Amino acid sequence: MGQDDGSPGRGRCLCSITSGQGQDRATLPLAARSHRAHLPLEKIDNLNDARQVLSEERDRYCHHQVHSTTKEIPAVRFGRAHTEENSLFRPFSLPAPYTSPDDVFCLQETRVTNGYGRISLFNHDIRVANVPLREQVDVHMIPDFDRDIMRVRIWHRDALAHTVEPPLQEFAVHF
Protein backbone atom coordinates (compact mmCIF):
# COMPACT_ATOMS: atom_id res chain seq x y z
CA MET A 1 0.00 0.00 0.00
CA GLY A 2 1.75 3.15 -1.20
CA GLN A 3 1.82 6.54 0.43
CA ASP A 4 0.20 8.29 -2.56
CA ASP A 5 -2.53 5.82 -3.49
CA GLY A 6 -5.09 7.61 -1.27
CA SER A 7 -5.81 4.55 0.86
CA PRO A 8 -5.87 5.06 4.61
CA GLY A 9 -3.13 2.62 5.50
CA ARG A 10 -1.43 2.25 8.85
CA GLY A 11 -0.24 5.61 10.19
CA ARG A 12 -2.14 7.66 7.58
CA CYS A 13 -4.98 10.03 8.22
CA LEU A 14 -8.24 10.09 6.31
CA CYS A 15 -8.38 13.83 6.21
CA SER A 16 -6.04 16.69 6.59
CA ILE A 17 -7.31 19.96 8.00
CA THR A 18 -5.90 23.24 6.77
CA SER A 19 -7.17 26.80 6.95
CA GLY A 20 -7.28 28.85 3.76
CA GLN A 21 -3.81 30.30 4.36
CA GLY A 22 -2.18 26.90 4.89
CA GLN A 23 -1.81 27.33 8.66
CA ASP A 24 -3.43 25.52 11.61
CA ARG A 25 -2.63 22.18 10.00
CA ALA A 26 -3.95 19.29 12.02
CA THR A 27 -4.70 15.63 11.46
CA LEU A 28 -7.17 13.30 13.06
CA PRO A 29 -5.74 11.37 16.00
CA LEU A 30 -5.18 7.61 15.95
CA ALA A 31 -8.26 7.06 18.15
CA ALA A 32 -10.46 8.73 15.54
CA ARG A 33 -8.77 6.75 12.75
CA SER A 34 -9.74 3.46 14.38
CA HIS A 35 -13.36 4.23 13.46
CA ARG A 36 -12.47 5.47 9.99
CA ALA A 37 -15.49 3.79 8.37
CA HIS A 38 -17.68 6.39 10.10
CA LEU A 39 -15.62 9.44 9.15
CA PRO A 40 -16.31 11.35 5.95
CA LEU A 41 -13.78 10.83 3.21
CA GLU A 42 -14.28 14.27 1.68
CA LYS A 43 -11.66 16.95 2.21
CA ILE A 44 -12.19 19.09 5.30
CA ASP A 45 -10.72 22.51 4.67
CA ASN A 46 -11.22 24.38 7.96
CA LEU A 47 -10.98 23.71 11.67
CA ASN A 48 -14.66 24.44 12.37
CA ASP A 49 -15.74 21.64 10.01
CA ALA A 50 -13.20 19.31 11.61
CA ARG A 51 -14.49 20.15 15.09
CA GLN A 52 -18.03 19.42 13.90
CA VAL A 53 -17.00 16.01 12.50
CA LEU A 54 -15.14 15.09 15.69
CA SER A 55 -18.07 16.26 17.84
CA GLU A 56 -20.48 14.07 15.86
CA GLU A 57 -18.06 11.13 16.13
CA ARG A 58 -17.74 11.61 19.90
CA ASP A 59 -21.53 11.77 20.27
CA ARG A 60 -21.97 8.63 18.20
CA TYR A 61 -19.32 6.74 20.15
CA CYS A 62 -20.51 7.83 23.63
CA HIS A 63 -24.28 7.71 23.14
CA HIS A 64 -25.08 5.24 20.35
CA GLN A 65 -22.34 2.67 19.77
CA VAL A 66 -22.21 -0.50 21.85
CA HIS A 67 -18.72 -0.97 23.31
CA SER A 68 -17.08 -4.16 22.05
CA THR A 69 -15.72 -5.25 25.45
CA THR A 70 -18.44 -4.17 27.91
CA LYS A 71 -21.32 -4.74 25.45
CA GLU A 72 -22.91 -1.53 26.77
CA ILE A 73 -23.28 2.02 25.49
CA PRO A 74 -20.64 4.10 27.37
CA ALA A 75 -23.02 6.90 28.47
CA VAL A 76 -25.57 4.38 29.78
CA ARG A 77 -22.86 2.43 31.60
CA PHE A 78 -21.41 5.59 33.19
CA GLY A 79 -24.88 6.83 34.22
CA ARG A 80 -25.72 3.51 35.86
CA ALA A 81 -22.36 3.38 37.67
CA HIS A 82 -22.90 6.94 38.91
CA THR A 83 -26.39 6.26 40.27
CA GLU A 84 -25.20 3.04 41.94
CA GLU A 85 -22.23 4.97 43.39
CA ASN A 86 -19.93 2.46 41.73
CA SER A 87 -17.76 5.02 39.96
CA LEU A 88 -14.10 5.81 40.46
CA PHE A 89 -14.88 9.54 40.20
CA ARG A 90 -14.61 11.15 43.61
CA PRO A 91 -15.17 14.72 44.78
CA PHE A 92 -11.98 16.75 44.69
CA SER A 93 -10.50 17.52 48.09
CA LEU A 94 -7.27 19.30 48.85
CA PRO A 95 -4.60 17.19 50.51
CA ALA A 96 -3.34 18.52 53.83
CA PRO A 97 -1.68 21.01 54.40
CA TYR A 98 -2.62 22.88 51.19
CA THR A 99 -5.29 25.55 51.24
CA SER A 100 -5.57 26.27 47.52
CA PRO A 101 -5.88 24.11 44.39
CA ASP A 102 -3.02 26.20 43.03
CA ASP A 103 -0.68 24.30 45.35
CA VAL A 104 -1.71 21.01 43.75
CA PHE A 105 -1.92 22.04 40.08
CA CYS A 106 1.32 23.96 39.71
CA LEU A 107 4.93 23.69 38.61
CA GLN A 108 6.98 22.31 41.48
CA GLU A 109 10.66 22.53 42.30
CA THR A 110 12.74 21.66 45.33
CA ARG A 111 15.49 23.95 46.59
CA VAL A 112 17.82 24.12 49.62
CA THR A 113 18.33 27.40 51.43
CA ASN A 114 21.92 28.58 51.33
CA GLY A 115 24.03 29.90 54.20
CA TYR A 116 22.26 33.27 53.94
CA GLY A 117 18.71 31.86 54.09
CA ARG A 118 18.08 32.37 50.37
CA ILE A 119 17.20 30.20 47.39
CA SER A 120 17.97 30.74 43.74
CA LEU A 121 15.11 30.24 41.31
CA PHE A 122 15.51 31.09 37.61
CA ASN A 123 18.12 33.77 38.37
CA HIS A 124 16.01 35.19 41.22
CA ASP A 125 17.61 35.37 44.64
CA ILE A 126 14.72 34.92 47.08
CA ARG A 127 15.07 35.47 50.83
CA VAL A 128 13.09 32.83 52.73
CA ALA A 129 12.42 34.01 56.28
CA ASN A 130 11.63 31.60 59.11
CA VAL A 131 13.40 28.67 57.44
CA PRO A 132 16.65 27.35 58.97
CA LEU A 133 19.81 27.50 56.90
CA ARG A 134 20.50 24.62 54.49
CA GLU A 135 16.95 23.25 54.79
CA GLN A 136 14.99 21.86 51.87
CA VAL A 137 11.94 23.82 50.70
CA ASP A 138 9.24 23.03 48.14
CA VAL A 139 8.66 25.75 45.58
CA HIS A 140 5.24 25.97 43.92
CA MET A 141 5.06 28.19 40.82
CA ILE A 142 1.67 29.29 39.50
CA PRO A 143 1.71 31.38 36.30
CA ASP A 144 -0.93 34.13 36.31
CA PHE A 145 -1.26 35.25 32.70
CA ASP A 146 -3.97 37.83 33.47
CA ARG A 147 -1.70 39.76 35.83
CA ASP A 148 1.51 38.76 33.96
CA ILE A 149 3.19 37.43 37.12
CA MET A 150 4.49 34.12 38.44
CA ARG A 151 3.09 33.41 41.91
CA VAL A 152 5.82 31.61 43.85
CA ARG A 153 4.74 29.89 47.04
CA ILE A 154 7.52 28.40 49.18
CA TRP A 155 6.63 25.59 51.57
CA HIS A 156 8.74 24.24 54.44
CA ARG A 157 7.67 21.31 56.60
CA ASP A 158 4.02 21.45 55.48
CA ALA A 159 3.69 25.18 56.19
CA LEU A 160 3.65 28.12 53.80
CA ALA A 161 6.88 29.96 54.54
CA HIS A 162 6.98 32.72 51.90
CA THR A 163 5.20 34.07 48.82
CA VAL A 164 6.58 36.31 46.05
CA GLU A 165 5.15 37.48 42.72
CA PRO A 166 7.91 38.34 40.22
CA PRO A 167 7.09 39.28 36.59
CA LEU A 168 6.29 36.34 34.34
CA GLN A 169 8.73 37.43 31.60
CA GLU A 170 11.68 36.68 33.88
CA PHE A 171 10.83 32.96 33.93
CA ALA A 172 11.97 30.82 31.03
CA VAL A 173 10.47 27.36 31.33
CA HIS A 174 11.55 24.98 28.58
CA PHE A 175 9.52 21.86 27.91
DRENPA-3360 file (N, C-alpha, C; in nm, 2 decimals, always signed):
BEGIN
1 = MGQDDGSP = +0.09/-0.12/+0.00/+0.00/+0.00/+0.00/+0.09/+0.12/+0.00 ~ +0.09/+0.20/-0.10/+0.17/+0.32/-0.12/+0.13/+0.44/-0.04 ~ +0.21/+0.53/-0.03/+0.18/+0.65/+0.04/+0.09/+0.75/-0.04 ~ +0.09/+0.74/-0.17/+0.02/+0.83/-0.26/-0.10/+0.77/-0.32 ~ -0.14/+0.64/-0.28/-0.25/+0.58/-0.35/-0.39/+0.62/-0.29 ~ -0.39/+0.71/-0.19/-0.51/+0.76/-0.13/-0.57/+0.67/-0.03 ~ -0.52/+0.55/-0.01/-0.58/+0.45/+0.09/-0.53/+0.49/+0.23 ~ -0.62/+0.47/+0.32/-0.59/+0.51/+0.46/-0.51/+0.39/+0.53;
9 = GRGRCLCS = -0.39/+0.37/+0.49/-0.31/+0.26/+0.55/-0.27/+0.30/+0.69 ~ -0.19/+0.21/+0.75/-0.14/+0.23/+0.88/-0.06/+0.35/+0.90 ~ -0.10/+0.44/+0.99/-0.02/+0.56/+1.02/-0.07/+0.68/+0.93 ~ -0.17/+0.66/+0.84/-0.21/+0.77/+0.76/-0.35/+0.82/+0.81 ~ -0.37/+0.94/+0.78/-0.50/+1.00/+0.82/-0.59/+1.00/+0.71 ~ -0.72/+1.00/+0.74/-0.82/+1.01/+0.63/-0.84/+1.15/+0.58 ~ -0.82/+1.25/+0.67/-0.84/+1.38/+0.62/-0.73/+1.47/+0.68 ~ -0.70/+1.57/+0.61/-0.60/+1.67/+0.66/-0.68/+1.80/+0.67;
17 = ITSGQGQD = -0.66/+1.88/+0.77/-0.73/+2.00/+0.80/-0.64/+2.11/+0.79 ~ -0.67/+2.21/+0.70/-0.59/+2.32/+0.68/-0.68/+2.45/+0.66 ~ -0.64/+2.56/+0.72/-0.72/+2.68/+0.69/-0.68/+2.73/+0.56 ~ -0.75/+2.83/+0.51/-0.73/+2.89/+0.38/-0.59/+2.93/+0.35 ~ -0.52/+2.98/+0.45/-0.38/+3.03/+0.44/-0.28/+2.92/+0.45 ~ -0.32/+2.80/+0.47/-0.22/+2.69/+0.49/-0.17/+2.68/+0.63 ~ -0.23/+2.75/+0.73/-0.18/+2.73/+0.87/-0.28/+2.65/+0.94 ~ -0.26/+2.63/+1.07/-0.34/+2.55/+1.16/-0.36/+2.41/+1.11;
25 = RATLPLAA = -0.25/+2.35/+1.05/-0.26/+2.22/+1.00/-0.28/+2.12/+1.11 ~ -0.37/+2.03/+1.10/-0.39/+1.93/+1.20/-0.44/+1.80/+1.13 ~ -0.42/+1.69/+1.20/-0.47/+1.56/+1.15/-0.55/+1.49/+1.25 ~ -0.63/+1.40/+1.21/-0.72/+1.33/+1.31/-0.63/+1.24/+1.39 ~ -0.66/+1.22/+1.52/-0.57/+1.14/+1.60/-0.60/+0.99/+1.57 ~ -0.51/+0.90/+1.62/-0.52/+0.76/+1.60/-0.65/+0.70/+1.65 ~ -0.70/+0.76/+1.76/-0.83/+0.71/+1.82/-0.94/+0.73/+1.72 ~ -0.94/+0.84/+1.65/-1.05/+0.87/+1.55/-1.03/+0.79/+1.43;
33 = RSHRAHLP = -0.90/+0.76/+1.39/-0.88/+0.67/+1.28/-0.92/+0.53/+1.29 ~ -0.93/+0.48/+1.42/-0.97/+0.35/+1.44/-1.12/+0.33/+1.40 ~ -1.20/+0.43/+1.39/-1.34/+0.42/+1.35/-1.35/+0.49/+1.21 ~ -1.25/+0.47/+1.12/-1.25/+0.55/+1.00/-1.36/+0.52/+0.91 ~ -1.43/+0.41/+0.92/-1.55/+0.38/+0.84/-1.66/+0.48/+0.86 ~ -1.66/+0.54/+0.98/-1.77/+0.64/+1.01/-1.73/+0.78/+0.97 ~ -1.61/+0.81/+0.94/-1.56/+0.94/+0.92/-1.58/+0.98/+0.77 ~ -1.61/+1.10/+0.74/-1.63/+1.13/+0.59/-1.50/+1.13/+0.52;
41 = LEKIDNLN = -1.50/+1.09/+0.40/-1.38/+1.08/+0.32/-1.35/+1.21/+0.24 ~ -1.45/+1.30/+0.24/-1.43/+1.43/+0.17/-1.32/+1.51/+0.24 ~ -1.27/+1.61/+0.17/-1.17/+1.69/+0.22/-1.23/+1.79/+0.32 ~ -1.17/+1.81/+0.43/-1.22/+1.91/+0.53/-1.12/+2.02/+0.52 ~ -1.17/+2.14/+0.49/-1.07/+2.25/+0.47/-1.07/+2.36/+0.57 ~ -1.14/+2.34/+0.69/-1.12/+2.44/+0.80/-1.14/+2.37/+0.93 ~ -1.09/+2.43/+1.03/-1.10/+2.37/+1.17/-1.24/+2.36/+1.22 ~ -1.33/+2.45/+1.19/-1.47/+2.44/+1.24/-1.54/+2.32/+1.18;
49 = DARQVLSE = -1.52/+2.29/+1.06/-1.57/+2.16/+1.00/-1.51/+2.04/+1.07 ~ -1.39/+2.04/+1.10/-1.32/+1.93/+1.16/-1.37/+1.91/+1.30 ~ -1.39/+2.02/+1.37/-1.45/+2.02/+1.51/-1.59/+1.96/+1.51 ~ -1.67/+1.99/+1.40/-1.80/+1.94/+1.39/-1.80/+1.79/+1.37 ~ -1.71/+1.74/+1.28/-1.70/+1.60/+1.25/-1.66/+1.53/+1.38 ~ -1.56/+1.58/+1.45/-1.51/+1.51/+1.57/-1.62/+1.51/+1.68 ~ -1.70/+1.62/+1.69/-1.81/+1.63/+1.78/-1.91/+1.52/+1.75 ~ -1.95/+1.51/+1.63/-2.05/+1.41/+1.59/-1.99/+1.27/+1.61;
57 = ERDRYCHH = -1.87/+1.24/+1.59/-1.81/+1.11/+1.61/-1.81/+1.08/+1.76 ~ -1.77/+1.18/+1.85/-1.77/+1.16/+1.99/-1.92/+1.13/+2.04 ~ -2.01/+1.20/+1.99/-2.15/+1.18/+2.03/-2.20/+1.04/+1.99 ~ -2.16/+1.00/+1.87/-2.20/+0.86/+1.82/-2.13/+0.76/+1.91 ~ -2.00/+0.77/+1.94/-1.93/+0.67/+2.02/-1.99/+0.67/+2.16 ~ -2.01/+0.78/+2.22/-2.05/+0.78/+2.36/-2.20/+0.75/+2.39 ~ -2.29/+0.78/+2.29/-2.43/+0.77/+2.31/-2.50/+0.67/+2.23 ~ -2.44/+0.61/+2.13/-2.51/+0.52/+2.03/-2.44/+0.39/+2.01;
65 = QVHSTTKE = -2.31/+0.39/+2.01/-2.23/+0.27/+1.98/-2.22/+0.18/+2.10 ~ -2.24/+0.05/+2.08/-2.22/-0.05/+2.19/-2.07/-0.08/+2.19 ~ -2.01/-0.07/+2.31/-1.87/-0.10/+2.33/-1.84/-0.25/+2.31 ~ -1.74/-0.28/+2.24/-1.71/-0.42/+2.21/-1.67/-0.50/+2.33 ~ -1.61/-0.45/+2.43/-1.57/-0.52/+2.55/-1.68/-0.53/+2.65 ~ -1.74/-0.42/+2.69/-1.84/-0.42/+2.79/-1.98/-0.45/+2.74 ~ -2.00/-0.45/+2.61/-2.13/-0.47/+2.55/-2.24/-0.38/+2.60 ~ -2.20/-0.26/+2.63/-2.29/-0.15/+2.68/-2.26/-0.02/+2.61;
73 = IPAVRFGR = -2.35/+0.07/+2.60/-2.33/+0.20/+2.55/-2.26/+0.28/+2.66 ~ -2.14/+0.34/+2.63/-2.06/+0.41/+2.74/-2.14/+0.51/+2.82 ~ -2.23/+0.59/+2.77/-2.30/+0.69/+2.85/-2.40/+0.62/+2.94 ~ -2.46/+0.51/+2.89/-2.56/+0.44/+2.98/-2.48/+0.37/+3.09 ~ -2.37/+0.31/+3.06/-2.29/+0.24/+3.16/-2.24/+0.34/+3.27 ~ -2.19/+0.46/+3.22/-2.14/+0.56/+3.32/-2.26/+0.61/+3.41 ~ -2.37/+0.64/+3.35/-2.49/+0.68/+3.42/-2.53/+0.58/+3.53 ~ -2.54/+0.45/+3.49/-2.57/+0.35/+3.59/-2.47/+0.34/+3.70;
81 = AHTEENSL = -2.34/+0.35/+3.66/-2.24/+0.34/+3.77/-2.25/+0.46/+3.86 ~ -2.28/+0.57/+3.81/-2.29/+0.69/+3.89/-2.41/+0.68/+3.99 ~ -2.52/+0.64/+3.94/-2.64/+0.63/+4.03/-2.62/+0.52/+4.13 ~ -2.55/+0.41/+4.10/-2.52/+0.30/+4.19/-2.40/+0.34/+4.28 ~ -2.34/+0.45/+4.27/-2.22/+0.50/+4.34/-2.11/+0.39/+4.33 ~ -2.10/+0.34/+4.20/-1.99/+0.25/+4.17/-1.89/+0.31/+4.07 ~ -1.86/+0.43/+4.09/-1.78/+0.50/+4.00/-1.64/+0.53/+4.07 ~ -1.54/+0.54/+3.99/-1.41/+0.58/+4.05/-1.39/+0.73/+4.06;
89 = FRPFSLPA = -1.49/+0.81/+4.01/-1.49/+0.95/+4.02/-1.52/+0.99/+4.16 ~ -1.44/+1.07/+4.22/-1.46/+1.12/+4.36/-1.46/+1.27/+4.37 ~ -1.52/+1.33/+4.46/-1.52/+1.47/+4.48/-1.37/+1.51/+4.51 ~ -1.33/+1.63/+4.45/-1.20/+1.67/+4.47/-1.18/+1.73/+4.61 ~ -1.08/+1.69/+4.68/-1.05/+1.75/+4.81/-0.90/+1.78/+4.81 ~ -0.87/+1.89/+4.88/-0.73/+1.93/+4.89/-0.65/+1.84/+4.99 ~ -0.54/+1.79/+4.95/-0.46/+1.72/+5.05/-0.40/+1.82/+5.16 ~ -0.39/+1.77/+5.28/-0.33/+1.85/+5.38/-0.19/+1.87/+5.35;
97 = PYTSPDDV = -0.13/+1.98/+5.37/-0.17/+2.10/+5.44/-0.22/+2.21/+5.35 ~ -0.23/+2.18/+5.22/-0.26/+2.29/+5.12/-0.40/+2.35/+5.14 ~ -0.41/+2.48/+5.11/-0.53/+2.56/+5.12/-0.58/+2.60/+4.99 ~ -0.51/+2.58/+4.88/-0.56/+2.63/+4.75/-0.53/+2.52/+4.65 ~ -0.62/+2.50/+4.55/-0.59/+2.41/+4.44/-0.46/+2.45/+4.36 ~ -0.42/+2.58/+4.37/-0.30/+2.62/+4.30/-0.18/+2.55/+4.36 ~ -0.18/+2.50/+4.48/-0.07/+2.43/+4.53/-0.06/+2.29/+4.49 ~ -0.17/+2.24/+4.43/-0.17/+2.10/+4.37/-0.14/+2.10/+4.23;
105 = FCLQETRV = -0.21/+2.19/+4.15/-0.19/+2.20/+4.01/-0.10/+2.32/+3.98 ~ +0.03/+2.29/+3.99/+0.13/+2.40/+3.97/+0.26/+2.33/+3.92 ~ +0.36/+2.42/+3.89/+0.49/+2.37/+3.86/+0.57/+2.36/+4.00 ~ +0.63/+2.25/+4.02/+0.70/+2.23/+4.15/+0.85/+2.21/+4.13 ~ +0.92/+2.27/+4.22/+1.07/+2.25/+4.23/+1.10/+2.23/+4.38 ~ +1.22/+2.18/+4.40/+1.27/+2.17/+4.53/+1.41/+2.24/+4.54 ~ +1.43/+2.32/+4.64/+1.55/+2.39/+4.66/+1.60/+2.38/+4.80 ~ +1.72/+2.41/+4.83/+1.78/+2.41/+4.96/+1.83/+2.55/+4.99;
113 = TNGYGRIS = +1.79/+2.60/+5.11/+1.83/+2.74/+5.14/+1.98/+2.74/+5.16 ~ +2.05/+2.85/+5.12/+2.19/+2.86/+5.13/+2.23/+2.91/+5.27 ~ +2.35/+2.94/+5.29/+2.40/+2.99/+5.42/+2.35/+3.13/+5.46 ~ +2.28/+3.20/+5.37/+2.23/+3.33/+5.39/+2.07/+3.32/+5.40 ~ +2.02/+3.20/+5.40/+1.87/+3.19/+5.41/+1.80/+3.22/+5.28 ~ +1.87/+3.20/+5.17/+1.81/+3.24/+5.04/+1.81/+3.11/+4.95 ~ +1.72/+3.12/+4.85/+1.72/+3.02/+4.74/+1.73/+3.09/+4.61 ~ +1.78/+3.02/+4.51/+1.80/+3.07/+4.37/+1.69/+3.00/+4.29;
121 = LFNHDIRV = +1.62/+3.08/+4.22/+1.51/+3.02/+4.13/+1.51/+3.10/+4.00 ~ +1.55/+3.04/+3.89/+1.55/+3.11/+3.76/+1.62/+3.25/+3.77 ~ +1.73/+3.25/+3.82/+1.81/+3.38/+3.84/+1.75/+3.48/+3.93 ~ +1.66/+3.43/+4.02/+1.60/+3.52/+4.12/+1.66/+3.47/+4.25 ~ +1.71/+3.57/+4.33/+1.76/+3.54/+4.46/+1.65/+3.57/+4.56 ~ +1.59/+3.47/+4.62/+1.47/+3.49/+4.71/+1.51/+3.46/+4.85 ~ +1.49/+3.56/+4.94/+1.51/+3.55/+5.08/+1.39/+3.47/+5.14 ~ +1.41/+3.36/+5.21/+1.31/+3.28/+5.27/+1.32/+3.30/+5.42;
129 = ANVPLREQ = +1.24/+3.38/+5.48/+1.24/+3.40/+5.63/+1.18/+3.28/+5.70 ~ +1.22/+3.26/+5.82/+1.16/+3.16/+5.91/+1.19/+3.02/+5.86 ~ +1.30/+3.00/+5.78/+1.34/+2.87/+5.74/+1.49/+2.86/+5.78 ~ +1.52/+2.75/+5.86/+1.66/+2.74/+5.90/+1.76/+2.72/+5.77 ~ +1.88/+2.76/+5.80/+1.98/+2.75/+5.69/+2.00/+2.61/+5.64 ~ +2.02/+2.59/+5.51/+2.05/+2.46/+5.45/+1.94/+2.36/+5.47 ~ +1.81/+2.41/+5.47/+1.70/+2.32/+5.48/+1.63/+2.32/+5.34 ~ +1.57/+2.21/+5.31/+1.50/+2.19/+5.19/+1.36/+2.25/+5.19;
137 = VDVHMIPD = +1.33/+2.32/+5.08/+1.19/+2.38/+5.07/+1.13/+2.34/+4.94 ~ +1.00/+2.33/+4.94/+0.92/+2.30/+4.81/+0.88/+2.43/+4.75 ~ +0.90/+2.45/+4.63/+0.87/+2.58/+4.56/+0.75/+2.54/+4.46 ~ +0.64/+2.61/+4.48/+0.52/+2.60/+4.39/+0.51/+2.72/+4.31 ~ +0.51/+2.71/+4.17/+0.51/+2.82/+4.08/+0.37/+2.81/+4.01 ~ +0.30/+2.92/+4.01/+0.17/+2.93/+3.95/+0.17/+3.05/+3.86 ~ +0.17/+3.02/+3.72/+0.17/+3.14/+3.63/+0.03/+3.20/+3.63 ~ +0.03/+3.34/+3.64/-0.09/+3.41/+3.63/-0.08/+3.50/+3.51;
145 = FDRDIMRV = -0.14/+3.46/+3.40/-0.13/+3.53/+3.27/-0.21/+3.65/+3.27 ~ -0.31/+3.66/+3.34/-0.40/+3.78/+3.35/-0.32/+3.90/+3.41 ~ -0.25/+3.87/+3.52/-0.17/+3.98/+3.58/-0.02/+3.98/+3.54 ~ +0.02/+3.88/+3.45/+0.15/+3.88/+3.40/+0.26/+3.86/+3.51 ~ +0.23/+3.77/+3.60/+0.32/+3.74/+3.71/+0.33/+3.59/+3.73 ~ +0.43/+3.55/+3.80/+0.45/+3.41/+3.84/+0.43/+3.41/+4.00 ~ +0.33/+3.35/+4.05/+0.31/+3.34/+4.19/+0.40/+3.23/+4.24 ~ +0.49/+3.26/+4.33/+0.58/+3.16/+4.39/+0.55/+3.14/+4.53;
153 = RIWHRDAL = +0.51/+3.02/+4.57/+0.47/+2.99/+4.70/+0.58/+2.89/+4.76 ~ +0.64/+2.92/+4.86/+0.75/+2.84/+4.92/+0.70/+2.77/+5.05 ~ +0.71/+2.64/+5.04/+0.66/+2.56/+5.16/+0.78/+2.49/+5.23 ~ +0.77/+2.49/+5.36/+0.87/+2.42/+5.44/+0.80/+2.35/+5.55 ~ +0.83/+2.22/+5.56/+0.77/+2.13/+5.66/+0.62/+2.15/+5.67 ~ +0.55/+2.14/+5.56/+0.40/+2.15/+5.55/+0.34/+2.28/+5.59 ~ +0.42/+2.38/+5.59/+0.37/+2.52/+5.62/+0.42/+2.62/+5.51 ~ +0.33/+2.71/+5.48/+0.37/+2.81/+5.38/+0.46/+2.91/+5.45;
161 = AHTVEPPL = +0.58/+2.91/+5.39/+0.69/+3.00/+5.45/+0.70/+3.13/+5.39 ~ +0.68/+3.14/+5.26/+0.70/+3.27/+5.19/+0.63/+3.27/+5.06 ~ +0.58/+3.39/+5.01/+0.52/+3.41/+4.88/+0.58/+3.53/+4.81 ~ +0.61/+3.52/+4.69/+0.66/+3.63/+4.61/+0.59/+3.62/+4.47 ~ +0.58/+3.74/+4.40/+0.51/+3.75/+4.27/+0.60/+3.83/+4.17 ~ +0.71/+3.77/+4.12/+0.79/+3.83/+4.02/+0.72/+3.84/+3.88 ~ +0.77/+3.92/+3.79/+0.71/+3.93/+3.66/+0.73/+3.80/+3.58 ~ +0.63/+3.76/+3.51/+0.63/+3.63/+3.43/+0.74/+3.63/+3.33;
169 = QEFAVHF = +0.77/+3.74/+3.27/+0.87/+3.74/+3.16/+1.01/+3.70/+3.21 ~ +1.04/+3.71/+3.34/+1.17/+3.67/+3.39/+1.18/+3.52/+3.41 ~ +1.08/+3.44/+3.38/+1.08/+3.30/+3.39/+1.09/+3.23/+3.26 ~ +1.19/+3.15/+3.23/+1.20/+3.08/+3.10/+1.19/+2.94/+3.13 ~ +1.07/+2.88/+3.11/+1.05/+2.74/+3.13/+1.05/+2.67/+3.00 ~ +1.14/+2.57/+2.98/+1.15/+2.50/+2.86/+1.10/+2.36/+2.87 ~ +1.01/+2.32/+2.78/+0.95/+2.19/+2.79/+1.01/+2.10/+2.69;
% end
